Amino acid sequence: MTLRISVFLVLACLASAPAFCDDMDSSAVARGKYVEELSDCSACHTASPKEPFAGGMPLTTPIGPIYPTNITPDPQFGIGQYTLKDFRRALKDGVAKDGHYLYPAMPYPSYARLTDQDVSDLYAYLMKSVAPVHKPSGETKLPFPFNLRWGLAIWNALFMPGDEFRPSNKHDPEWNRGAYLVQSAAHCGSCHTPRDPAYQQKAYDETSADFLSGGYLEHWYAPDLRGDMAEGLGRWSEDDIVSFLKTGHAKDDAAFGNMRQMVENSGQYFSDTDLHAIAHYLKSLSARAEASYYGPPPDPSSEMKTILSGTGRPGAGLYLSSCASCHGMTGAGQGFKAPALAGNPTVLAENPGSIISILLQGDTTAATKTGPPPQTMPGFSRFTDAQIADVLNFIRNSWGNGAPMVSARTVADVRAKVKEDPKTPAAVSAARAQKRPAAPAR
């Protein structure tokens, strides 16, 4: 039956039915645009909104900057000469048309799980709907021996996960759809799963407790997405997760850094069905052993009065003078205007990289079609490393929070990485001034 249908479609196109063929093309392009939104290709491959997909700003890695490529259909600098087979090989195997290996900063280990239909649709969108940009992207020049790309063939042989996603008959269709999106197109594990020294993810699916247990990239810590009650999503409902991915806000928390960009470029365009599928899958992930805890005190106001009435704790005075006006004396925040700090998973994360980065450079909440207006928090880089460590230790251990102590040395390390980051909040804000076109109705 499938063969008969395929033959019919080919004959229909050949029998002078251009409108019919155009409809097929437009359908593939529309589906491919949605695959791109799910995959957030623009986050890495777009440096300027005036030249979408023409190559991105460098990705900061432990071995040096890696420049994302031009993926417009330009025949010289882009993928204009790529066949569908070439494109599939680059996307799923990490090998470019000319045979050179791509660095795994491009998440091809996750894209390996994409269905061939999604790959074909994405190819149709990039080739038929994206304007070619005749411009080379930056050249990646890593030090020896990392500049020897043939070594990536060994990396692929050792660390690449299995091929295309296979649904589990132990779970319902919604769970399987969520698992597919998280593991493949949305490639959540690329940021939220820890990596080993060879830069490979420690896990690629729910069969390992390392999967989505938190990862550190570009001085940001992508938090635990498992069922942990302090650092993870244990206290979040499926609706909370849906709201966070769609608007950047949930449970008095807000998206920041790279996650804010994901919400703006990608998450807000997901269908509600897919958002609920992702949430359903994430809520199925078990908790692991945590280094932090959260247990709200009976009277946070009384606790704060006690702290301030005596000698106080290091960081308490700085919190009172610089933070309390927005985040409150009890760390309760002000809804979407200022996230709560009490019980906030980012505050409680064992790795304090993100909260240090936010304090140093500030940030702005997500700008989405359905969410609240963006709010900006100023940076406090004028504070010394010791002062930032003190105020963070106060925040991370007040109002029922209990998290490992932050040292001034850790703050200094993050400060040095922030200075090297080309994607500052100011640069990101300028780039997103030009709004993205509305997603097609689905």
RABELBEL-V651707 format. One record per backbone hydrogen bond with DSSP energy under -1.0 kcal/mol. CO is the residue of the C=O (numbers start at 1). NH is the residue of the N-H. E is the energy in kcal/mol with one decimal. If there is no record, write none. Layout:
CO	NH	E
CO	NH	E
This chain:
1	5	-2.2
2	6	-2.4
3	7	-2.6
4	8	-2.4
5	9	-2.3
6	10	-2.2
7	11	-2.7
8	12	-2.6
9	13	-1.8
10	14	-2.3
11	15	-2.1
14	16	-1.5
17	21	-1.8
18	22	-3.0
19	23	-2.1
20	24	-1.8
21	25	-2.6
22	26	-2.9
23	27	-2.1
24	28	-2.1
25	29	-2.7
26	30	-2.4
27	31	-2.3
28	32	-2.7
29	33	-2.4
30	34	-1.5
31	35	-2.1
32	36	-2.3
33	37	-2.1
34	38	-2.7
35	39	-2.1
36	40	-1.6
36	41	-1.2
41	45	-2.4
42	46	-1.4
45	55	-2.7
48	51	-1.9
51	54	-1.7
53	71	-2.8
55	47	-1.3
59	66	-2.0
61	64	-1.5
66	59	-3.2
72	79	-3.0
74	78	-1.2
74	80	-2.0
79	82	-1.8
83	87	-2.8
84	88	-2.7
85	89	-2.1
86	90	-2.2
87	91	-2.7
88	92	-2.8
89	93	-1.9
89	95	-1.1
94	102	-3.1
96	99	-1.8
100	96	-2.9
103	106	-2.3
106	108	-2.9
107	110	-1.1
107	111	-2.3
108	112	-1.6
110	113	-2.0
111	114	-2.1
113	165	-1.9
115	119	-2.0
116	120	-2.6
117	121	-2.5
118	122	-2.4
119	123	-2.2
120	124	-2.1
121	125	-2.2
122	126	-2.5
123	127	-2.4
124	128	-2.3
125	129	-2.4
133	135	-2.0
143	146	-1.3
145	148	-1.7
147	149	-1.3
148	151	-1.8
149	152	-2.1
150	153	-1.5
151	155	-1.7
152	156	-3.0
153	157	-1.9
154	158	-1.9
155	159	-2.8
156	160	-1.9
168	171	-1.2
172	176	-2.1
173	177	-2.5
174	178	-2.4
175	179	-2.9
176	180	-2.4
177	181	-2.3
178	182	-2.6
179	183	-2.5
180	184	-2.1
181	186	-2.1
182	188	-1.6
187	190	-1.5
188	191	-1.2
188	192	-2.5
189	193	-1.5
192	214	-3.6
194	202	-2.5
196	199	-2.5
200	196	-2.5
205	208	-1.5
208	211	-1.1
210	213	-2.0
212	225	-3.1
215	222	-3.1
217	220	-2.3
220	217	-2.6
222	215	-2.1
226	233	-3.2
228	234	-2.5
233	236	-1.5
237	241	-1.8
238	242	-2.3
239	243	-2.5
240	244	-2.3
241	245	-2.4
242	246	-1.9
243	247	-2.9
244	248	-1.8
248	255	-2.3
250	253	-2.2
252	340	-3.0
253	250	-1.8
256	259	-1.4
256	260	-1.1
257	261	-1.4
258	262	-1.8
259	263	-2.2
260	264	-2.3
261	265	-3.1
262	266	-2.3
262	267	-2.2
263	268	-2.1
266	269	-2.3
267	270	-1.5
271	275	-2.4
272	276	-2.4
273	277	-1.7
274	278	-2.5
275	279	-2.3
276	280	-2.6
277	281	-2.2
278	282	-2.8
279	283	-2.4
281	284	-1.4
282	285	-1.5
293	402	-1.6
299	303	-1.8
300	304	-2.2
301	305	-2.3
302	306	-2.1
303	307	-1.9
304	308	-2.2
305	309	-1.9
306	310	-1.0
313	316	-2.5
315	319	-2.2
316	320	-2.4
317	321	-2.2
318	322	-2.1
319	323	-2.5
319	324	-2.4
323	326	-1.5
323	327	-2.6
324	328	-1.9
327	333	-2.6
328	331	-1.2
331	341	-2.5
331	342	-2.5
334	337	-2.0
338	334	-2.7
341	344	-1.1
344	348	-2.1
352	356	-2.2
353	357	-2.3
354	358	-2.6
355	359	-1.8
356	360	-2.3
357	361	-2.5
358	362	-2.3
359	380	-3.5
363	377	-3.2
375	365	-2.6
377	363	-1.7
380	383	-1.8
384	388	-2.4
385	389	-2.3
386	390	-2.3
387	391	-2.5
388	392	-2.2
389	393	-2.4
390	394	-1.9
391	395	-2.5
392	396	-3.1
395	398	-1.1
398	401	-2.2
400	295	-1.9
402	293	-2.4
407	411	-1.7
408	412	-2.3
409	413	-2.2
410	414	-2.1
411	415	-2.6
412	416	-2.0
413	417	-1.5
414	418	-2.5
415	419	-1.8
418	421	-1.2
422	424	-1.1
424	428	-2.5
425	429	-2.5
426	430	-2.0
427	431	-2.1
428	432	-2.0
430	433	-1.0
